[in-house]
Amino acid sequence: MVLFYEVETEERARVTTIHYKPELLTLEAKSRGVEVDQLPVKPVLGSGEREVLYMNPQTDELWYEVINKSHPVEEEVKSIKETVDMLILDSLL
């Protein structure tokens, strides 16, 4: 799978998109992400929590952080953004 991310610091980036079929991506599209074999184990979540996948762009280390869920509208905007990102990537094929 290929992970696409937004850099927050030199050692921290939030994963924004996971593409599960890297063989369908062009070399150019793949080069903008990081190919990984597996994701870390998801944390156990409490009520009102969700996990966010992060990575270290220098070492490719992956981890989840647990945060409180956002307002439903913010969640919907995030979901739409991720869908648009995926459609853009797929259109590069």
PyMOL Python script that loads the backbone (N, CA, C, O; Angstrom):
from pymol import cmd

cmd.read_pdbstr("""\
ATOM      1  N   MET A   1       0.847  -1.172   0.000  1.00  0.00           N
ATOM      2  CA  MET A   1       0.000   0.000   0.000  1.00  0.00           C
ATOM      3  C   MET A   1       0.893   1.236   0.000  1.00  0.00           C
ATOM      4  O   MET A   1       2.040   1.189   0.447  1.00  0.00           O
ATOM      5  N   VAL A   2       0.354   2.335  -0.505  1.00  0.00           N
ATOM      6  CA  VAL A   2       1.096   3.594  -0.555  1.00  0.00           C
ATOM      7  C   VAL A   2       0.363   4.613   0.307  1.00  0.00           C
ATOM      8  O   VAL A   2      -0.852   4.784   0.205  1.00  0.00           O
ATOM      9  N   LEU A   3       1.138   5.287   1.164  1.00  0.00           N
ATOM     10  CA  LEU A   3       0.586   6.318   2.045  1.00  0.00           C
ATOM     11  C   LEU A   3       0.947   7.690   1.494  1.00  0.00           C
ATOM     12  O   LEU A   3       2.078   7.928   1.071  1.00  0.00           O
ATOM     13  N   PHE A   4      -0.018   8.572   1.505  1.00  0.00           N
ATOM     14  CA  PHE A   4       0.205   9.970   1.149  1.00  0.00           C
ATOM     15  C   PHE A   4      -0.035  10.787   2.403  1.00  0.00           C
ATOM     16  O   PHE A   4      -0.912  10.456   3.201  1.00  0.00           O
ATOM     17  N   TYR A   5       0.727  11.845   2.585  1.00  0.00           N
ATOM     18  CA  TYR A   5       0.699  12.534   3.876  1.00  0.00           C
ATOM     19  C   TYR A   5       0.932  14.031   3.731  1.00  0.00           C
ATOM     20  O   TYR A   5       1.383  14.523   2.696  1.00  0.00           O
ATOM     21  N   GLU A   6       0.601  14.746   4.828  1.00  0.00           N
ATOM     22  CA  GLU A   6       0.869  16.181   4.944  1.00  0.00           C
ATOM     23  C   GLU A   6       1.896  16.367   6.044  1.00  0.00           C
ATOM     24  O   GLU A   6       1.678  15.945   7.180  1.00  0.00           O
ATOM     25  N   VAL A   7       3.016  16.997   5.714  1.00  0.00           N
ATOM     26  CA  VAL A   7       4.098  17.203   6.672  1.00  0.00           C
ATOM     27  C   VAL A   7       3.690  18.268   7.691  1.00  0.00           C
ATOM     28  O   VAL A   7       3.217  19.345   7.329  1.00  0.00           O
ATOM     29  N   GLU A   8       3.882  17.947   8.962  1.00  0.00           N
ATOM     30  CA  GLU A   8       3.647  18.911  10.041  1.00  0.00           C
ATOM     31  C   GLU A   8       4.974  19.432  10.582  1.00  0.00           C
ATOM     32  O   GLU A   8       5.121  20.629  10.830  1.00  0.00           O
ATOM     33  N   THR A   9       5.931  18.540  10.764  1.00  0.00           N
ATOM     34  CA  THR A   9       7.306  18.898  11.156  1.00  0.00           C
ATOM     35  C   THR A   9       8.240  17.963  10.399  1.00  0.00           C
ATOM     36  O   THR A   9       7.781  17.105   9.645  1.00  0.00           O
ATOM     37  N   GLU A  10       9.546  18.123  10.592  1.00  0.00           N
ATOM     38  CA  GLU A  10      10.505  17.251   9.911  1.00  0.00           C
ATOM     39  C   GLU A  10      10.300  15.788  10.272  1.00  0.00           C
ATOM     40  O   GLU A  10      10.568  14.902   9.461  1.00  0.00           O
ATOM     41  N   GLU A  11       9.828  15.532  11.485  1.00  0.00           N
ATOM     42  CA  GLU A  11       9.712  14.162  11.976  1.00  0.00           C
ATOM     43  C   GLU A  11       8.265  13.712  12.183  1.00  0.00           C
ATOM     44  O   GLU A  11       8.017  12.676  12.800  1.00  0.00           O
ATOM     45  N   ARG A  12       7.315  14.488  11.668  1.00  0.00           N
ATOM     46  CA  ARG A  12       5.914  14.151  11.898  1.00  0.00           C
ATOM     47  C   ARG A  12       5.069  14.581  10.705  1.00  0.00           C
ATOM     48  O   ARG A  12       5.134  15.725  10.256  1.00  0.00           O
ATOM     49  N   ALA A  13       4.268  13.631  10.199  1.00  0.00           N
ATOM     50  CA  ALA A  13       3.365  13.914   9.088  1.00  0.00           C
ATOM     51  C   ALA A  13       2.079  13.137   9.312  1.00  0.00           C
ATOM     52  O   ALA A  13       2.107  11.987   9.752  1.00  0.00           O
ATOM     53  N   ARG A  14       0.952  13.769   9.008  1.00  0.00           N
ATOM     54  CA  ARG A  14      -0.358  13.107   9.145  1.00  0.00           C
ATOM     55  C   ARG A  14      -0.686  12.406   7.834  1.00  0.00           C
ATOM     56  O   ARG A  14      -0.668  13.022   6.768  1.00  0.00           O
ATOM     57  N   VAL A  15      -0.985  11.118   7.923  1.00  0.00           N
ATOM     58  CA  VAL A  15      -1.348  10.343   6.741  1.00  0.00           C
ATOM     59  C   VAL A  15      -2.749  10.784   6.313  1.00  0.00           C
ATOM     60  O   VAL A  15      -3.688  10.753   7.108  1.00  0.00           O
ATOM     61  N   THR A  16      -2.876  11.189   5.065  1.00  0.00           N
ATOM     62  CA  THR A  16      -4.157  11.695   4.568  1.00  0.00           C
ATOM     63  C   THR A  16      -4.876  10.696   3.679  1.00  0.00           C
ATOM     64  O   THR A  16      -6.104  10.697   3.606  1.00  0.00           O
ATOM     65  N   THR A  17      -4.107   9.835   2.997  1.00  0.00           N
ATOM     66  CA  THR A  17      -4.705   8.878   2.077  1.00  0.00           C
ATOM     67  C   THR A  17      -3.903   7.582   2.093  1.00  0.00           C
ATOM     68  O   THR A  17      -2.673   7.595   2.136  1.00  0.00           O
ATOM     69  N   ILE A  18      -4.621   6.467   2.057  1.00  0.00           N
ATOM     70  CA  ILE A  18      -3.987   5.158   1.933  1.00  0.00           C
ATOM     71  C   ILE A  18      -4.489   4.539   0.632  1.00  0.00           C
ATOM     72  O   ILE A  18      -5.693   4.347   0.457  1.00  0.00           O
ATOM     73  N   HIS A  19      -3.569   4.227  -0.280  1.00  0.00           N
ATOM     74  CA  HIS A  19      -3.927   3.596  -1.552  1.00  0.00           C
ATOM     75  C   HIS A  19      -3.535   2.126  -1.443  1.00  0.00           C
ATOM     76  O   HIS A  19      -2.356   1.797  -1.312  1.00  0.00           O
ATOM     77  N   TYR A  20      -4.531   1.246  -1.499  1.00  0.00           N
ATOM     78  CA  TYR A  20      -4.296  -0.174  -1.246  1.00  0.00           C
ATOM     79  C   TYR A  20      -3.864  -0.966  -2.484  1.00  0.00           C
ATOM     80  O   TYR A  20      -3.544  -2.149  -2.371  1.00  0.00           O
ATOM     81  N   LYS A  21      -3.848  -0.344  -3.646  1.00  0.00           N
ATOM     82  CA  LYS A  21      -3.427  -1.045  -4.865  1.00  0.00           C
ATOM     83  C   LYS A  21      -2.346  -0.227  -5.579  1.00  0.00           C
ATOM     84  O   LYS A  21      -2.612   0.387  -6.612  1.00  0.00           O
ATOM     85  N   PRO A  22      -1.128  -0.220  -5.027  1.00  0.00           N
ATOM     86  CA  PRO A  22      -0.069   0.605  -5.616  1.00  0.00           C
ATOM     87  C   PRO A  22       0.269   0.231  -7.056  1.00  0.00           C
ATOM     88  O   PRO A  22       0.793   1.056  -7.804  1.00  0.00           O
ATOM     89  N   GLU A  23      -0.027  -1.008  -7.449  1.00  0.00           N
ATOM     90  CA  GLU A  23       0.261  -1.422  -8.820  1.00  0.00           C
ATOM     91  C   GLU A  23      -0.578  -0.647  -9.839  1.00  0.00           C
ATOM     92  O   GLU A  23      -0.263  -0.636 -11.029  1.00  0.00           O
ATOM     93  N   LEU A  24      -1.641  -0.002  -9.368  1.00  0.00           N
ATOM     94  CA  LEU A  24      -2.478   0.798 -10.258  1.00  0.00           C
ATOM     95  C   LEU A  24      -1.992   2.240 -10.414  1.00  0.00           C
ATOM     96  O   LEU A  24      -2.466   2.970 -11.285  1.00  0.00           O
ATOM     97  N   LEU A  25      -1.047   2.643  -9.569  1.00  0.00           N
ATOM     98  CA  LEU A  25      -0.541   4.015  -9.614  1.00  0.00           C
ATOM     99  C   LEU A  25       0.583   4.157 -10.628  1.00  0.00           C
ATOM    100  O   LEU A  25       1.329   3.211 -10.882  1.00  0.00           O
ATOM    101  N   THR A  26       0.694   5.339 -11.197  1.00  0.00           N
ATOM    102  CA  THR A  26       1.841   5.628 -12.057  1.00  0.00           C
ATOM    103  C   THR A  26       3.072   5.788 -11.172  1.00  0.00           C
ATOM    104  O   THR A  26       2.953   5.988  -9.963  1.00  0.00           O
ATOM    105  N   LEU A  27       4.249   5.701 -11.775  1.00  0.00           N
ATOM    106  CA  LEU A  27       5.480   5.900 -11.005  1.00  0.00           C
ATOM    107  C   LEU A  27       5.518   7.299 -10.407  1.00  0.00           C
ATOM    108  O   LEU A  27       5.998   7.496  -9.291  1.00  0.00           O
ATOM    109  N   GLU A  28       5.011   8.261 -11.153  1.00  0.00           N
ATOM    110  CA  GLU A  28       4.981   9.645 -10.651  1.00  0.00           C
ATOM    111  C   GLU A  28       4.094   9.758  -9.416  1.00  0.00           C
ATOM    112  O   GLU A  28       4.481  10.383  -8.428  1.00  0.00           O
ATOM    113  N   ALA A  29       2.911   9.159  -9.466  1.00  0.00           N
ATOM    114  CA  ALA A  29       2.008   9.206  -8.313  1.00  0.00           C
ATOM    115  C   ALA A  29       2.613   8.476  -7.124  1.00  0.00           C
ATOM    116  O   ALA A  29       2.546   8.964  -5.996  1.00  0.00           O
ATOM    117  N   LYS A  30       3.209   7.302  -7.370  1.00  0.00           N
ATOM    118  CA  LYS A  30       3.850   6.543  -6.289  1.00  0.00           C
ATOM    119  C   LYS A  30       4.961   7.337  -5.628  1.00  0.00           C
ATOM    120  O   LYS A  30       5.154   7.259  -4.415  1.00  0.00           O
ATOM    121  N   SER A  31       5.697   8.108  -6.432  1.00  0.00           N
ATOM    122  CA  SER A  31       6.843   8.850  -5.908  1.00  0.00           C
ATOM    123  C   SER A  31       6.433   9.938  -4.918  1.00  0.00           C
ATOM    124  O   SER A  31       7.265  10.425  -4.152  1.00  0.00           O
ATOM    125  N   ARG A  32       5.164  10.319  -4.930  1.00  0.00           N
ATOM    126  CA  ARG A  32       4.691  11.344  -3.988  1.00  0.00           C
ATOM    127  C   ARG A  32       4.261  10.744  -2.659  1.00  0.00           C
ATOM    128  O   ARG A  32       3.891  11.474  -1.740  1.00  0.00           O
ATOM    129  N   GLY A  33       4.307   9.421  -2.550  1.00  0.00           N
ATOM    130  CA  GLY A  33       3.910   8.752  -1.319  1.00  0.00           C
ATOM    131  C   GLY A  33       5.010   7.843  -0.827  1.00  0.00           C
ATOM    132  O   GLY A  33       6.138   7.874  -1.319  1.00  0.00           O
ATOM    133  N   VAL A  34       4.658   7.026   0.164  1.00  0.00           N
ATOM    134  CA  VAL A  34       5.592   6.071   0.751  1.00  0.00           C
ATOM    135  C   VAL A  34       4.933   4.702   0.717  1.00  0.00           C
ATOM    136  O   VAL A  34       3.811   4.535   1.195  1.00  0.00           O
ATOM    137  N   GLU A  35       5.623   3.729   0.157  1.00  0.00           N
ATOM    138  CA  GLU A  35       5.086   2.377   0.096  1.00  0.00           C
ATOM    139  C   GLU A  35       5.419   1.641   1.396  1.00  0.00           C
ATOM    140  O   GLU A  35       6.565   1.648   1.845  1.00  0.00           O
ATOM    141  N   VAL A  36       4.406   1.006   1.994  1.00  0.00           N
ATOM    142  CA  VAL A  36       4.589   0.242   3.230  1.00  0.00           C
ATOM    143  C   VAL A  36       3.912  -1.117   3.071  1.00  0.00           C
ATOM    144  O   VAL A  36       2.993  -1.284   2.269  1.00  0.00           O
ATOM    145  N   ASP A  37       4.392  -2.084   3.859  1.00  0.00           N
ATOM    146  CA  ASP A  37       3.819  -3.436   3.816  1.00  0.00           C
ATOM    147  C   ASP A  37       2.619  -3.587   4.728  1.00  0.00           C
ATOM    148  O   ASP A  37       1.657  -4.278   4.395  1.00  0.00           O
ATOM    149  N   GLN A  38       2.679  -2.926   5.898  1.00  0.00           N
ATOM    150  CA  GLN A  38       1.582  -3.062   6.849  1.00  0.00           C
ATOM    151  C   GLN A  38       1.468  -1.816   7.715  1.00  0.00           C
ATOM    152  O   GLN A  38       2.402  -1.021   7.829  1.00  0.00           O
ATOM    153  N   LEU A  39       0.302  -1.674   8.316  1.00  0.00           N
ATOM    154  CA  LEU A  39       0.028  -0.566   9.224  1.00  0.00           C
ATOM    155  C   LEU A  39       0.179  -1.051  10.655  1.00  0.00           C
ATOM    156  O   LEU A  39       0.067  -2.249  10.914  1.00  0.00           O
ATOM    157  N   PRO A  40       0.432  -0.140  11.591  1.00  0.00           N
ATOM    158  CA  PRO A  40       0.487  -0.558  12.993  1.00  0.00           C
ATOM    159  C   PRO A  40      -0.893  -0.984  13.487  1.00  0.00           C
ATOM    160  O   PRO A  40      -1.909  -0.678  12.862  1.00  0.00           O
ATOM    161  N   VAL A  41      -0.916  -1.682  14.595  1.00  0.00           N
ATOM    162  CA  VAL A  41      -2.179  -2.117  15.197  1.00  0.00           C
ATOM    163  C   VAL A  41      -2.942  -0.886  15.660  1.00  0.00           C
ATOM    164  O   VAL A  41      -2.381  -0.002  16.308  1.00  0.00           O
ATOM    165  N   LYS A  42      -4.229  -0.837  15.323  1.00  0.00           N
ATOM    166  CA  LYS A  42      -5.051   0.306  15.734  1.00  0.00           C
ATOM    167  C   LYS A  42      -5.273   0.270  17.238  1.00  0.00           C
ATOM    168  O   LYS A  42      -5.423  -0.804  17.821  1.00  0.00           O
ATOM    169  N   PRO A  43      -5.294   1.453  17.876  1.00  0.00           N
ATOM    170  CA  PRO A  43      -5.532   1.497  19.319  1.00  0.00           C
ATOM    171  C   PRO A  43      -6.991   1.231  19.666  1.00  0.00           C
ATOM    172  O   PRO A  43      -7.884   1.386  18.833  1.00  0.00           O
ATOM    173  N   VAL A  44      -7.209   0.831  20.905  1.00  0.00           N
ATOM    174  CA  VAL A  44      -8.576   0.668  21.410  1.00  0.00           C
ATOM    175  C   VAL A  44      -9.123   2.069  21.668  1.00  0.00           C
ATOM    176  O   VAL A  44      -8.469   2.891  22.308  1.00  0.00           O
ATOM    177  N   LEU A  45     -10.328   2.332  21.166  1.00  0.00           N
ATOM    178  CA  LEU A  45     -10.901   3.674  21.265  1.00  0.00           C
ATOM    179  C   LEU A  45     -12.010   3.718  22.298  1.00  0.00           C
ATOM    180  O   LEU A  45     -12.790   2.777  22.447  1.00  0.00           O
ATOM    181  N   GLY A  46     -12.060   4.832  23.004  1.00  0.00           N
ATOM    182  CA  GLY A  46     -13.160   5.088  23.912  1.00  0.00           C
ATOM    183  C   GLY A  46     -14.255   5.843  23.191  1.00  0.00           C
ATOM    184  O   GLY A  46     -14.123   6.178  22.014  1.00  0.00           O
ATOM    185  N   SER A  47     -15.319   6.104  23.890  1.00  0.00           N
ATOM    186  CA  SER A  47     -16.427   6.850  23.326  1.00  0.00           C
ATOM    187  C   SER A  47     -15.970   8.259  22.945  1.00  0.00           C
ATOM    188  O   SER A  47     -15.320   8.940  23.737  1.00  0.00           O
ATOM    189  N   GLY A  48     -16.304   8.681  21.756  1.00  0.00           N
ATOM    190  CA  GLY A  48     -15.963  10.035  21.310  1.00  0.00           C
ATOM    191  C   GLY A  48     -14.518  10.179  20.867  1.00  0.00           C
ATOM    192  O   GLY A  48     -14.035  11.301  20.713  1.00  0.00           O
ATOM    193  N   GLU A  49     -13.810   9.062  20.657  1.00  0.00           N
ATOM    194  CA  GLU A  49     -12.421   9.124  20.221  1.00  0.00           C
ATOM    195  C   GLU A  49     -12.278   8.519  18.835  1.00  0.00           C
ATOM    196  O   GLU A  49     -13.112   7.729  18.393  1.00  0.00           O
ATOM    197  N   ARG A  50     -11.199   8.907  18.155  1.00  0.00           N
ATOM    198  CA  ARG A  50     -10.858   8.299  16.877  1.00  0.00           C
ATOM    199  C   ARG A  50      -9.336   8.271  16.749  1.00  0.00           C
ATOM    200  O   ARG A  50      -8.627   9.022  17.420  1.00  0.00           O
ATOM    201  N   GLU A  51      -8.854   7.397  15.880  1.00  0.00           N
ATOM    202  CA  GLU A  51      -7.411   7.308  15.681  1.00  0.00           C
ATOM    203  C   GLU A  51      -7.001   8.085  14.444  1.00  0.00           C
ATOM    204  O   GLU A  51      -7.746   8.167  13.467  1.00  0.00           O
ATOM    205  N   VAL A  52      -5.797   8.658  14.500  1.00  0.00           N
ATOM    206  CA  VAL A  52      -5.222   9.369  13.355  1.00  0.00           C
ATOM    207  C   VAL A  52      -3.853   8.753  13.120  1.00  0.00           C
ATOM    208  O   VAL A  52      -3.051   8.632  14.047  1.00  0.00           O
ATOM    209  N   LEU A  53      -3.588   8.364  11.878  1.00  0.00           N
ATOM    210  CA  LEU A  53      -2.324   7.735  11.528  1.00  0.00           C
ATOM    211  C   LEU A  53      -1.285   8.806  11.211  1.00  0.00           C
ATOM    212  O   LEU A  53      -1.536   9.724  10.429  1.00  0.00           O
ATOM    213  N   TYR A  54      -0.120   8.672  11.830  1.00  0.00           N
ATOM    214  CA  TYR A  54       1.002   9.581  11.602  1.00  0.00           C
ATOM    215  C   TYR A  54       2.212   8.776  11.166  1.00  0.00           C
ATOM    216  O   TYR A  54       2.272   7.560  11.352  1.00  0.00           O
ATOM    217  N   MET A  55       3.176   9.478  10.580  1.00  0.00           N
ATOM    218  CA  MET A  55       4.425   8.832  10.209  1.00  0.00           C
ATOM    219  C   MET A  55       5.577   9.806  10.321  1.00  0.00           C
ATOM    220  O   MET A  55       5.389  11.022  10.290  1.00  0.00           O
ATOM    221  N   ASN A  56       6.768   9.257  10.450  1.00  0.00           N
ATOM    222  CA  ASN A  56       7.985  10.049  10.415  1.00  0.00           C
ATOM    223  C   ASN A  56       8.492   9.972   8.973  1.00  0.00           C
ATOM    224  O   ASN A  56       8.914   8.901   8.537  1.00  0.00           O
ATOM    225  N   PRO A  57       8.463  11.081   8.218  1.00  0.00           N
ATOM    226  CA  PRO A  57       8.870  11.040   6.807  1.00  0.00           C
ATOM    227  C   PRO A  57      10.338  10.682   6.606  1.00  0.00           C
ATOM    228  O   PRO A  57      10.733  10.263   5.518  1.00  0.00           O
ATOM    229  N   GLN A  58      11.147  10.846   7.654  1.00  0.00           N
ATOM    230  CA  GLN A  58      12.571  10.534   7.530  1.00  0.00           C
ATOM    231  C   GLN A  58      12.851   9.047   7.724  1.00  0.00           C
ATOM    232  O   GLN A  58      13.764   8.501   7.105  1.00  0.00           O
ATOM    233  N   THR A  59      12.059   8.382   8.593  1.00  0.00           N
ATOM    234  CA  THR A  59      12.319   6.977   8.920  1.00  0.00           C
ATOM    235  C   THR A  59      11.203   6.036   8.464  1.00  0.00           C
ATOM    236  O   THR A  59      11.366   4.817   8.508  1.00  0.00           O
ATOM    237  N   ASP A  60      10.081   6.589   8.031  1.00  0.00           N
ATOM    238  CA  ASP A  60       8.880   5.825   7.649  1.00  0.00           C
ATOM    239  C   ASP A  60       8.235   5.100   8.830  1.00  0.00           C
ATOM    240  O   ASP A  60       7.412   4.209   8.622  1.00  0.00           O
ATOM    241  N   GLU A  61       8.590   5.459  10.059  1.00  0.00           N
ATOM    242  CA  GLU A  61       7.938   4.894  11.245  1.00  0.00           C
ATOM    243  C   GLU A  61       6.483   5.345  11.248  1.00  0.00           C
ATOM    244  O   GLU A  61       6.185   6.501  10.945  1.00  0.00           O
ATOM    245  N   LEU A  62       5.571   4.425  11.593  1.00  0.00           N
ATOM    246  CA  LEU A  62       4.137   4.708  11.623  1.00  0.00           C
ATOM    247  C   LEU A  62       3.599   4.553  13.034  1.00  0.00           C
ATOM    248  O   LEU A  62       4.058   3.694  13.786  1.00  0.00           O
ATOM    249  N   TRP A  63       2.617   5.387  13.398  1.00  0.00           N
ATOM    250  CA  TRP A  63       1.953   5.254  14.682  1.00  0.00           C
ATOM    251  C   TRP A  63       0.594   5.933  14.626  1.00  0.00           C
ATOM    252  O   TRP A  63       0.339   6.798  13.788  1.00  0.00           O
ATOM    253  N   TYR A  64      -0.262   5.520  15.535  1.00  0.00           N
ATOM    254  CA  TYR A  64      -1.582   6.143  15.673  1.00  0.00           C
ATOM    255  C   TYR A  64      -1.583   7.043  16.896  1.00  0.00           C
ATOM    256  O   TYR A  64      -0.913   6.766  17.891  1.00  0.00           O
ATOM    257  N   GLU A  65      -2.341   8.119  16.807  1.00  0.00           N
ATOM    258  CA  GLU A  65      -2.635   8.955  17.967  1.00  0.00           C
ATOM    259  C   GLU A  65      -4.148   8.997  18.120  1.00  0.00           C
ATOM    260  O   GLU A  65      -4.887   9.062  17.137  1.00  0.00           O
ATOM    261  N   VAL A  66      -4.591   8.957  19.361  1.00  0.00           N
ATOM    262  CA  VAL A  66      -6.023   8.987  19.657  1.00  0.00           C
ATOM    263  C   VAL A  66      -6.406  10.428  19.960  1.00  0.00           C
ATOM    264  O   VAL A  66      -5.762  11.095  20.769  1.00  0.00           O
ATOM    265  N   ILE A  67      -7.464  10.903  19.302  1.00  0.00           N
ATOM    266  CA  ILE A  67      -7.953  12.260  19.532  1.00  0.00           C
ATOM    267  C   ILE A  67      -9.464  12.217  19.751  1.00  0.00           C
ATOM    268  O   ILE A  67     -10.128  11.232  19.429  1.00  0.00           O
ATOM    269  N   ASN A  68      -9.979  13.295  20.299  1.00  0.00           N
ATOM    270  CA  ASN A  68     -11.432  13.418  20.440  1.00  0.00           C
ATOM    271  C   ASN A  68     -12.028  13.690  19.075  1.00  0.00           C
ATOM    272  O   ASN A  68     -11.450  14.414  18.265  1.00  0.00           O
ATOM    273  N   LYS A  69     -13.186  13.107  18.827  1.00  0.00           N
ATOM    274  CA  LYS A  69     -13.850  13.315  17.542  1.00  0.00           C
ATOM    275  C   LYS A  69     -14.206  14.785  17.369  1.00  0.00           C
ATOM    276  O   LYS A  69     -14.570  15.475  18.321  1.00  0.00           O
ATOM    277  N   SER A  70     -14.093  15.237  16.143  1.00  0.00           N
ATOM    278  CA  SER A  70     -14.448  16.612  15.800  1.00  0.00           C
ATOM    279  C   SER A  70     -15.951  16.733  15.625  1.00  0.00           C
ATOM    280  O   SER A  70     -16.691  15.750  15.677  1.00  0.00           O
ATOM    281  N   HIS A  71     -16.366  17.936  15.421  1.00  0.00           N
ATOM    282  CA  HIS A  71     -17.760  18.220  15.093  1.00  0.00           C
ATOM    283  C   HIS A  71     -18.110  17.453  13.822  1.00  0.00           C
ATOM    284  O   HIS A  71     -17.259  17.343  12.939  1.00  0.00           O
ATOM    285  N   PRO A  72     -19.319  16.920  13.689  1.00  0.00           N
ATOM    286  CA  PRO A  72     -19.698  16.120  12.510  1.00  0.00           C
ATOM    287  C   PRO A  72     -19.447  16.814  11.170  1.00  0.00           C
ATOM    288  O   PRO A  72     -19.096  16.147  10.198  1.00  0.00           O
ATOM    289  N   VAL A  73     -19.617  18.116  11.098  1.00  0.00           N
ATOM    290  CA  VAL A  73     -19.391  18.832   9.840  1.00  0.00           C
ATOM    291  C   VAL A  73     -17.910  18.778   9.484  1.00  0.00           C
ATOM    292  O   VAL A  73     -17.560  18.594   8.318  1.00  0.00           O
ATOM    293  N   GLU A  74     -17.045  18.935  10.469  1.00  0.00           N
ATOM    294  CA  GLU A  74     -15.610  18.859  10.212  1.00  0.00           C
ATOM    295  C   GLU A  74     -15.223  17.462   9.728  1.00  0.00           C
ATOM    296  O   GLU A  74     -14.368  17.323   8.854  1.00  0.00           O
ATOM    297  N   GLU A  75     -15.844  16.435  10.290  1.00  0.00           N
ATOM    298  CA  GLU A  75     -15.590  15.070   9.860  1.00  0.00           C
ATOM    299  C   GLU A  75     -16.015  14.877   8.407  1.00  0.00           C
ATOM    300  O   GLU A  75     -15.307  14.236   7.631  1.00  0.00           O
ATOM    301  N   GLU A  76     -17.161  15.427   8.044  1.00  0.00           N
ATOM    302  CA  GLU A  76     -17.658  15.289   6.681  1.00  0.00           C
ATOM    303  C   GLU A  76     -16.734  16.009   5.698  1.00  0.00           C
ATOM    304  O   GLU A  76     -16.451  15.483   4.622  1.00  0.00           O
ATOM    305  N   VAL A  77     -16.267  17.189   6.050  1.00  0.00           N
ATOM    306  CA  VAL A  77     -15.346  17.941   5.195  1.00  0.00           C
ATOM    307  C   VAL A  77     -14.055  17.147   5.003  1.00  0.00           C
ATOM    308  O   VAL A  77     -13.538  17.064   3.889  1.00  0.00           O
ATOM    309  N   LYS A  78     -13.536  16.567   6.079  1.00  0.00           N
ATOM    310  CA  LYS A  78     -12.322  15.757   6.000  1.00  0.00           C
ATOM    311  C   LYS A  78     -12.534  14.563   5.081  1.00  0.00           C
ATOM    312  O   LYS A  78     -11.679  14.256   4.251  1.00  0.00           O
ATOM    313  N   SER A  79     -13.668  13.889   5.226  1.00  0.00           N
ATOM    314  CA  SER A  79     -13.978  12.722   4.403  1.00  0.00           C
ATOM    315  C   SER A  79     -14.081  13.115   2.926  1.00  0.00           C
ATOM    316  O   SER A  79     -13.575  12.399   2.062  1.00  0.00           O
ATOM    317  N   ILE A  80     -14.719  14.223   2.636  1.00  0.00           N
ATOM    318  CA  ILE A  80     -14.854  14.702   1.255  1.00  0.00           C
ATOM    319  C   ILE A  80     -13.480  15.035   0.683  1.00  0.00           C
ATOM    320  O   ILE A  80     -13.188  14.703  -0.466  1.00  0.00           O
ATOM    321  N   LYS A  81     -12.637  15.689   1.479  1.00  0.00           N
ATOM    322  CA  LYS A  81     -11.284  16.040   1.024  1.00  0.00           C
ATOM    323  C   LYS A  81     -10.497  14.791   0.684  1.00  0.00           C
ATOM    324  O   LYS A  81      -9.818  14.753  -0.342  1.00  0.00           O
ATOM    325  N   GLU A  82     -10.571  13.763   1.527  1.00  0.00           N
ATOM    326  CA  GLU A  82      -9.857  12.520   1.274  1.00  0.00           C
ATOM    327  C   GLU A  82     -10.378  11.845   0.004  1.00  0.00           C
ATOM    328  O   GLU A  82      -9.597  11.287  -0.766  1.00  0.00           O
ATOM    329  N   THR A  83     -11.681  11.895  -0.215  1.00  0.00           N
ATOM    330  CA  THR A  83     -12.261  11.305  -1.417  1.00  0.00           C
ATOM    331  C   THR A  83     -11.786  12.051  -2.659  1.00  0.00           C
ATOM    332  O   THR A  83     -11.442  11.426  -3.663  1.00  0.00           O
ATOM    333  N   VAL A  84     -11.766  13.370  -2.601  1.00  0.00           N
ATOM    334  CA  VAL A  84     -11.290  14.170  -3.733  1.00  0.00           C
ATOM    335  C   VAL A  84      -9.821  13.865  -4.001  1.00  0.00           C
ATOM    336  O   VAL A  84      -9.428  13.715  -5.158  1.00  0.00           O
ATOM    337  N   ASP A  85      -8.997  13.771  -2.950  1.00  0.00           N
ATOM    338  CA  ASP A  85      -7.584  13.432  -3.114  1.00  0.00           C
ATOM    339  C   ASP A  85      -7.432  12.089  -3.830  1.00  0.00           C
ATOM    340  O   ASP A  85      -6.614  11.951  -4.740  1.00  0.00           O
ATOM    341  N   MET A  86      -8.226  11.104  -3.412  1.00  0.00           N
ATOM    342  CA  MET A  86      -8.149   9.780  -4.013  1.00  0.00           C
ATOM    343  C   MET A  86      -8.577   9.823  -5.480  1.00  0.00           C
ATOM    344  O   MET A  86      -7.960   9.174  -6.324  1.00  0.00           O
ATOM    345  N   LEU A  87      -9.632  10.586  -5.789  1.00  0.00           N
ATOM    346  CA  LEU A  87     -10.079  10.697  -7.181  1.00  0.00           C
ATOM    347  C   LEU A  87      -9.022  11.357  -8.054  1.00  0.00           C
ATOM    348  O   LEU A  87      -8.832  10.967  -9.206  1.00  0.00           O
ATOM    349  N   ILE A  88      -8.349  12.336  -7.519  1.00  0.00           N
ATOM    350  CA  ILE A  88      -7.268  12.997  -8.263  1.00  0.00           C
ATOM    351  C   ILE A  88      -6.154  12.007  -8.542  1.00  0.00           C
ATOM    352  O   ILE A  88      -5.642  11.936  -9.659  1.00  0.00           O
ATOM    353  N   LEU A  89      -5.778  11.244  -7.528  1.00  0.00           N
ATOM    354  CA  LEU A  89      -4.719  10.240  -7.719  1.00  0.00           C
ATOM    355  C   LEU A  89      -5.128   9.198  -8.747  1.00  0.00           C
ATOM    356  O   LEU A  89      -4.330   8.825  -9.606  1.00  0.00           O
ATOM    357  N   ASP A  90      -6.357   8.731  -8.666  1.00  0.00           N
ATOM    358  CA  ASP A  90      -6.842   7.725  -9.613  1.00  0.00           C
ATOM    359  C   ASP A  90      -6.898   8.268 -11.035  1.00  0.00           C
ATOM    360  O   ASP A  90      -6.716   7.517 -11.993  1.00  0.00           O
ATOM    361  N   SER A  91      -7.149   9.568 -11.181  1.00  0.00           N
ATOM    362  CA  SER A  91      -7.224  10.148 -12.514  1.00  0.00           C
ATOM    363  C   SER A  91      -5.842  10.244 -13.176  1.00  0.00           C
ATOM    364  O   SER A  91      -5.743  10.432 -14.389  1.00  0.00           O
ATOM    365  N   LEU A  92      -4.789  10.115 -12.380  1.00  0.00           N
ATOM    366  CA  LEU A  92      -3.433  10.166 -12.916  1.00  0.00           C
ATOM    367  C   LEU A  92      -3.031   8.864 -13.584  1.00  0.00           C
ATOM    368  O   LEU A  92      -1.987   8.784 -14.232  1.00  0.00           O
ATOM    369  N   LEU A  93      -3.856   7.858 -13.425  1.00  0.00           N
ATOM    370  CA  LEU A  93      -3.525   6.533 -13.989  1.00  0.00           C
ATOM    371  C   LEU A  93      -3.596   6.526 -15.493  1.00  0.00           C
ATOM    372  O   LEU A  93      -3.347   5.494 -16.118  1.00  0.00           O
TER     373      LEU A  93
END
""", "prot")
cmd.dss("prot")
cmd.show_as("cartoon", "prot")
cmd.util.cbc("prot")
cmd.orient("prot")
